[in-house]
Amino acid sequence: MGLFDRFKKQELKTEVIKPFDTTLKTFNINVDYSQTSDYLNRTANGYLYGVNGLFPQELNRLYHQSPLHAAIINFKKLLTTGNGYSIDSSGLDGMGKISLNQLTSQFDSMLNEIAMDYFIHSRVCIEVVWNKENTKIIKLKRISPDKIRIDKVDEHMEPTSFLYNWDWTYHTKYQTKKYVAFDAYNKTDTCQLYMFQVTSSGQKLYAEPSYQSALNWVVLDGEMSQYHKANILNSINPSILIQYFEKPSTKEEKQQVLNDLNQSFAGARKTGRAMVTFSDGKELAPTVTQMDANKLDKTFLQLTDTIQRQICYAHQLDPQLLGLKTPGSLGNSGELEYAYQIFNSSVIQPAQKDIENIFNKFIDINGLGVKMILNKPNINLTPNK
């Protein structure tokens, strides 16, 4: 049986497409992932957002697929909440300190997760549980934004209720729970959902991530490793082709010729050896042809620098802060310090302010009269001598 004959006998298998497939169709020129706000539909399962109605799931997937994108998100989170927070509770009495401690103990468990949601989704979702009289918040629980959909809105397109499902990809497998929107004046519902969204230009119900303009580049960065892996595992890339114009008389003779070639010329240590063949006339002489390597990988390598810079710029981050060299830049500590100050004032400080406002809202509702302040990041950009 020949090398290719066995493929002729294989039966074609029908591909089963799973419903709500979340796989990003990379290199699909019909989809522009930087324009997902154009895909917003009202259904029985709430407002669907994104190309396939699962845009929040796609954002989570991209975080795990793109090394550079994930590194930037983690860097932002570390600078925003990594140094903890401070609350001056010296003016509170004993009961006030106990009430504050009940809230801050919950802050500790979800602070980093809140920062991750903020930078990945530009949204933060928190389940708020009141006491029986709806006068005091007794429990806060962070909920991943990918599990929340807007259910109903008022005349101003402000959400009035939400739907929760553990996995919207296969939502029929799990129970869907309905939340009313957070309202401090609502004295009926003891369990509500608070949602904070970063306001963006042209926003339609759902916030767009701050790196929206670079989503196509993030997709490419995530797929780059998959391409090279598949290229190595699936490609057939011989270096030379040797054609003999006389068939071996036996299989053993054919195998011996192959073994002799491999033993004589295969491997790095045997590179540069002279290849000599003998034959009875030109008609029976073997033809040796040098094979060109697959050059498509070089095209992808040329894109690497562009991909990295476009992702960094969309995150408002100077590539130097991640150790990426910038052409024409000396990369000294003065330049790094200047780049960091811009990044800190334009990205980190506003993020800290938003997260502080979220938690201080709950502190104020409980009438504690104190403020939570996120500690400023402590970073040294001066190289050790």
C-alpha positions as CSV (number, residue, x, y, z in Angstrom):
1,M,0.0,0.0,0.0
2,G,1.5,3.4,-1.0
3,L,2.0,6.3,1.3
4,F,-1.0,8.2,0.0
5,D,-3.2,5.2,-0.8
6,R,-4.5,4.8,2.7
7,F,-6.0,8.2,2.7
8,K,-8.3,7.3,-0.2
9,K,-10.0,4.6,1.9
10,Q,-10.9,6.9,4.9
11,E,-14.5,7.8,5.1
12,L,-15.4,11.5,5.3
13,K,-16.7,12.4,8.8
14,T,-19.4,14.9,9.3
15,E,-18.3,17.8,11.5
16,V,-20.7,18.6,14.4
17,I,-20.8,22.3,15.2
18,K,-21.5,22.9,18.8
19,P,-24.1,25.6,19.5
20,F,-22.8,28.9,20.7
21,D,-19.3,28.1,19.5
22,T,-17.0,30.6,21.2
23,T,-13.9,29.8,19.1
24,L,-12.5,32.9,17.6
25,K,-12.4,32.6,13.8
26,T,-8.9,34.0,13.4
27,F,-7.9,35.2,9.9
28,N,-11.6,35.4,9.0
29,I,-11.7,38.6,6.9
30,N,-15.4,38.9,7.4
31,V,-15.1,39.5,11.1
32,D,-13.6,42.7,12.6
33,Y,-13.1,42.1,16.3
34,S,-12.5,45.8,16.9
35,Q,-16.1,46.6,16.0
36,T,-18.0,44.1,18.2
37,S,-20.3,46.9,19.5
38,D,-22.2,46.6,16.2
39,Y,-23.4,43.2,17.3
40,L,-26.1,43.8,20.0
41,N,-29.3,41.8,20.0
42,R,-32.3,41.5,22.4
43,T,-33.3,37.8,23.0
44,A,-35.2,35.8,25.6
45,N,-31.9,35.3,27.3
46,G,-31.1,39.0,27.6
47,Y,-29.1,41.3,25.4
48,L,-26.4,39.4,23.4
49,Y,-23.2,41.2,22.9
50,G,-20.5,40.4,20.3
51,V,-20.1,38.6,17.0
52,N,-21.6,35.4,18.4
53,G,-23.4,36.7,21.5
54,L,-20.5,35.6,23.7
55,F,-18.1,38.5,23.6
56,P,-17.3,38.4,27.3
57,Q,-16.3,34.8,27.0
58,E,-14.1,35.7,24.0
59,L,-12.3,38.4,26.1
60,N,-11.5,35.7,28.7
61,R,-10.3,33.4,26.0
62,L,-8.0,36.1,24.6
63,Y,-6.5,36.7,28.0
64,H,-5.4,33.1,28.2
65,Q,-4.3,32.9,24.6
66,S,-2.2,36.0,24.1
67,P,1.0,36.1,26.3
68,L,1.6,39.8,25.8
69,H,-2.0,40.8,26.4
70,A,-2.1,38.7,29.6
71,A,1.2,40.2,30.8
72,I,-0.1,43.8,30.4
73,I,-3.4,43.0,32.2
74,N,-1.5,41.4,35.1
75,F,0.9,44.4,35.1
76,K,-2.0,46.8,35.4
77,K,-3.7,44.8,38.1
78,L,-0.5,44.6,40.1
79,L,0.1,48.4,39.9
80,T,-3.6,49.1,40.8
81,T,-4.3,46.8,43.7
82,G,-1.1,45.0,44.4
83,N,0.0,47.3,47.2
84,G,-3.2,46.9,49.2
85,Y,-5.4,49.7,50.6
86,S,-5.7,51.9,53.7
87,I,-8.7,52.9,55.8
88,D,-8.4,55.4,58.7
89,S,-10.9,53.9,61.2
90,S,-9.6,55.8,64.2
91,G,-12.8,57.8,64.5
92,L,-15.1,54.8,64.7
93,D,-16.5,53.3,67.8
94,G,-16.4,49.6,68.6
95,M,-19.6,48.7,66.7
96,G,-18.5,50.9,63.8
97,K,-15.1,49.1,63.6
98,I,-16.9,45.7,63.7
99,S,-19.2,46.7,60.9
100,L,-16.3,48.0,58.8
101,N,-14.4,44.8,59.4
102,Q,-17.3,42.8,58.0
103,L,-17.1,44.7,54.8
104,T,-13.3,45.0,54.4
105,S,-12.9,41.2,55.0
106,Q,-14.9,40.8,51.8
107,F,-12.9,43.5,50.1
108,D,-9.8,41.5,50.7
109,S,-11.1,38.4,49.0
110,M,-12.2,40.0,45.8
111,L,-10.1,43.1,45.3
112,N,-7.7,41.6,42.8
113,E,-10.5,39.9,41.0
114,I,-12.3,43.2,40.7
115,A,-9.2,44.7,39.2
116,M,-8.9,41.9,36.7
117,D,-12.6,42.3,35.6
118,Y,-12.0,46.1,35.3
119,F,-9.1,45.7,32.9
120,I,-10.4,42.7,30.9
121,H,-14.1,43.7,30.6
122,S,-14.2,47.3,31.7
123,R,-17.1,46.0,33.8
124,V,-17.4,45.0,37.5
125,C,-20.3,43.0,38.8
126,I,-21.0,42.5,42.5
127,E,-23.9,40.6,44.2
128,V,-25.2,42.8,47.1
129,V,-27.1,41.2,49.9
130,W,-29.0,43.4,52.4
131,N,-30.3,42.7,55.8
132,K,-34.1,42.1,56.2
133,E,-34.9,45.8,56.6
134,N,-32.8,46.7,53.5
135,T,-30.9,49.2,55.6
136,K,-27.5,47.7,55.8
137,I,-25.3,45.7,53.4
138,I,-24.2,42.4,55.0
139,K,-22.6,40.6,52.1
140,L,-20.7,41.4,48.9
141,K,-19.8,38.8,46.3
142,R,-17.9,39.4,43.1
143,I,-19.4,37.8,40.0
144,S,-17.4,37.5,36.8
145,P,-18.9,39.7,34.1
146,D,-19.0,36.9,31.5
147,K,-21.8,35.3,33.6
148,I,-24.0,38.4,33.6
149,R,-26.3,39.6,30.8
150,I,-28.5,42.7,30.9
151,D,-32.1,41.5,31.0
152,K,-34.4,44.6,30.9
153,V,-33.8,48.4,30.6
154,D,-35.8,51.5,31.3
155,E,-36.7,54.3,28.9
156,H,-33.1,55.7,29.3
157,M,-31.6,52.3,28.4
158,E,-30.4,51.9,31.9
159,P,-30.4,48.3,33.1
160,T,-33.2,47.4,35.6
161,S,-32.6,43.7,35.8
162,F,-29.9,41.1,34.9
163,L,-29.6,37.4,34.2
164,Y,-26.9,35.2,35.6
165,N,-25.8,31.8,34.2
166,W,-22.7,29.9,35.1
167,D,-21.9,29.2,31.4
168,W,-23.9,31.0,28.8
169,T,-22.1,28.9,26.1
170,Y,-24.3,26.0,27.2
171,H,-26.9,27.9,29.2
172,T,-29.5,25.2,29.2
173,K,-27.3,23.0,31.4
174,Y,-27.4,25.5,34.2
175,Q,-30.0,27.4,36.1
176,T,-30.5,31.0,35.1
177,K,-31.0,33.4,38.0
178,K,-32.5,36.9,37.7
179,Y,-31.2,39.9,39.7
180,V,-32.8,43.3,40.1
181,A,-30.4,46.2,39.5
182,F,-28.8,47.6,42.6
183,D,-30.9,50.4,44.1
184,A,-30.3,51.7,47.6
185,Y,-33.9,53.0,47.7
186,N,-35.3,49.5,46.9
187,K,-36.6,48.2,50.2
188,T,-38.2,45.1,48.8
189,D,-35.4,43.0,47.2
190,T,-32.7,41.9,49.6
191,C,-30.5,40.5,46.8
192,Q,-29.4,42.8,44.1
193,L,-26.7,43.1,41.4
194,Y,-24.4,46.1,41.2
195,M,-22.7,46.7,37.9
196,F,-20.1,49.3,37.2
197,Q,-19.0,50.1,33.7
198,V,-16.2,52.3,32.3
199,T,-17.9,54.8,30.0
200,S,-16.6,54.7,26.5
201,S,-17.5,56.6,23.3
202,G,-20.4,55.1,21.4
203,Q,-21.1,52.6,24.2
204,K,-24.3,50.5,23.7
205,L,-25.4,49.0,27.0
206,Y,-22.1,47.1,27.5
207,A,-18.8,48.7,28.1
208,E,-16.1,48.2,25.5
209,P,-12.7,47.1,26.7
210,S,-10.0,49.8,26.7
211,Y,-8.0,47.8,24.2
212,Q,-10.9,47.4,21.8
213,S,-9.0,48.9,18.9
214,A,-6.2,46.2,19.1
215,L,-8.4,43.2,19.4
216,N,-7.5,41.9,16.0
217,W,-3.8,42.2,17.0
218,V,-4.5,40.4,20.3
219,V,-6.1,37.6,18.3
220,L,-3.1,37.3,16.0
221,D,-0.7,37.2,19.0
222,G,-2.7,34.4,20.5
223,E,-2.8,32.4,17.3
224,M,0.9,32.8,16.5
225,S,2.0,30.0,18.7
226,Q,-0.8,27.8,17.4
227,Y,0.5,28.4,13.9
228,H,4.1,27.5,14.6
229,K,3.1,24.5,16.6
230,A,0.8,23.2,13.8
231,N,3.5,24.0,11.2
232,I,6.1,21.9,13.1
233,L,3.8,19.0,13.8
234,N,2.0,18.8,10.4
235,S,4.5,20.1,7.8
236,I,6.5,17.9,5.6
237,N,9.8,19.7,5.0
238,P,12.6,17.5,3.5
239,S,15.8,19.4,2.8
240,I,16.8,17.6,-0.4
241,L,15.1,15.4,-3.1
242,I,17.1,12.6,-4.6
243,Q,15.6,10.9,-7.7
244,Y,16.9,7.5,-8.8
245,F,16.1,6.4,-12.3
246,E,16.3,2.7,-11.6
247,K,14.1,0.8,-9.2
248,P,15.7,-1.4,-6.6
249,S,15.2,-5.1,-7.3
250,T,14.1,-5.8,-3.7
251,K,12.6,-3.9,-0.7
252,E,15.7,-4.7,1.2
253,E,17.9,-3.0,-1.4
254,K,15.6,0.0,-1.3
255,Q,15.8,0.3,2.5
256,Q,19.6,-0.1,2.4
257,V,19.9,2.9,0.0
258,L,17.8,5.0,2.4
259,N,19.8,3.9,5.4
260,D,23.1,4.6,3.7
261,L,22.0,8.1,2.8
262,N,20.8,8.9,6.4
263,Q,24.0,7.5,7.9
264,S,26.2,9.4,5.6
265,F,24.6,12.8,5.5
266,A,21.8,13.2,8.1
267,G,22.5,15.3,11.2
268,A,24.3,18.5,12.1
269,R,27.8,16.9,12.4
270,K,27.7,15.5,8.9
271,T,26.8,18.9,7.3
272,G,29.2,19.9,4.5
273,R,30.2,16.4,3.5
274,A,30.6,15.9,-0.3
275,M,27.9,13.7,-1.9
276,V,29.3,11.4,-4.5
277,T,27.2,9.0,-6.7
278,F,28.2,6.4,-9.3
279,S,26.1,5.2,-12.2
280,D,26.2,3.5,-15.6
281,G,25.8,6.6,-17.7
282,K,24.0,9.9,-17.4
283,E,20.6,8.3,-18.0
284,L,20.9,6.3,-14.7
285,A,22.5,9.1,-12.6
286,P,20.3,10.3,-9.7
287,T,19.1,13.9,-9.6
288,V,19.7,15.8,-6.4
289,T,17.5,18.8,-5.9
290,Q,17.7,21.3,-3.0
291,M,14.3,21.9,-1.4
292,D,13.3,25.4,-0.4
293,A,12.1,25.7,3.2
294,N,8.7,27.0,4.0
295,K,9.1,30.7,4.2
296,L,5.7,31.6,5.5
297,D,7.0,31.6,9.1
298,K,9.3,34.5,8.1
299,T,6.2,36.5,7.2
300,F,4.8,35.9,10.6
301,L,8.0,36.8,12.3
302,Q,7.9,40.2,10.5
303,L,4.6,40.8,12.1
304,T,5.7,40.1,15.6
305,D,7.1,43.6,16.3
306,T,4.0,45.2,14.9
307,I,1.7,43.0,16.9
308,Q,3.5,43.8,20.1
309,R,3.5,47.5,19.7
310,Q,-0.1,47.7,18.6
311,I,-1.2,45.8,21.7
312,C,0.9,48.0,23.9
313,Y,-0.4,51.2,22.4
314,A,-4.0,50.1,22.8
315,H,-3.3,49.5,26.5
316,Q,-1.7,53.0,26.6
317,L,1.6,51.4,27.7
318,D,5.0,52.3,26.4
319,P,6.6,49.0,25.2
320,Q,9.8,49.9,27.1
321,L,8.0,49.3,30.4
322,L,7.7,45.6,29.4
323,G,11.3,45.4,28.3
324,L,10.5,45.8,24.6
325,K,13.1,47.8,22.7
326,T,11.9,50.9,20.9
327,P,13.9,52.0,17.8
328,G,15.7,55.2,18.4
329,S,15.3,55.0,22.1
330,L,18.3,54.7,24.5
331,G,16.1,52.9,27.1
332,N,17.8,54.7,30.0
333,S,16.2,55.1,33.5
334,G,15.1,58.7,32.7
335,E,13.0,57.6,29.7
336,L,11.5,54.7,31.7
337,E,10.6,57.0,34.6
338,Y,8.9,59.4,32.2
339,A,7.0,56.6,30.4
340,Y,5.9,55.2,33.7
341,Q,4.7,58.5,35.1
342,I,2.5,59.0,31.9
343,F,1.1,55.4,32.3
344,N,0.5,55.8,36.0
345,S,-1.4,59.1,35.6
346,S,-3.4,58.1,32.6
347,V,-4.2,54.5,33.4
348,I,-3.4,53.4,36.9
349,Q,-4.6,56.4,38.9
350,P,-8.0,56.6,37.1
351,A,-8.5,52.8,37.7
352,Q,-7.7,53.2,41.3
353,K,-10.2,56.0,41.6
354,D,-12.9,54.0,40.0
355,I,-12.3,51.0,42.2
356,E,-12.2,53.2,45.3
357,N,-15.5,54.7,44.4
358,I,-17.1,51.2,44.1
359,F,-16.1,50.1,47.5
360,N,-16.7,53.5,49.2
361,K,-20.2,53.4,47.9
362,F,-20.9,50.4,50.0
363,I,-19.1,51.9,53.0
364,D,-21.2,55.1,52.7
365,I,-24.4,53.2,52.5
366,N,-23.6,51.5,55.8
367,G,-23.0,54.9,57.3
368,L,-19.5,54.3,58.4
369,G,-18.1,57.7,57.4
370,V,-14.6,56.5,56.3
371,K,-12.9,56.2,53.0
372,M,-11.0,53.3,51.4
373,I,-7.8,54.5,49.6
374,L,-5.8,52.1,47.4
375,N,-2.1,52.5,48.2
376,K,0.1,53.9,45.4
377,P,2.2,51.4,43.5
378,N,5.8,51.1,44.7
379,I,8.0,50.6,41.7
380,N,11.7,51.3,41.2
381,L,12.8,52.0,37.6
382,T,16.4,52.7,38.5
383,P,18.6,49.8,37.5
384,N,20.9,48.3,40.1
385,K,24.6,49.3,39.7
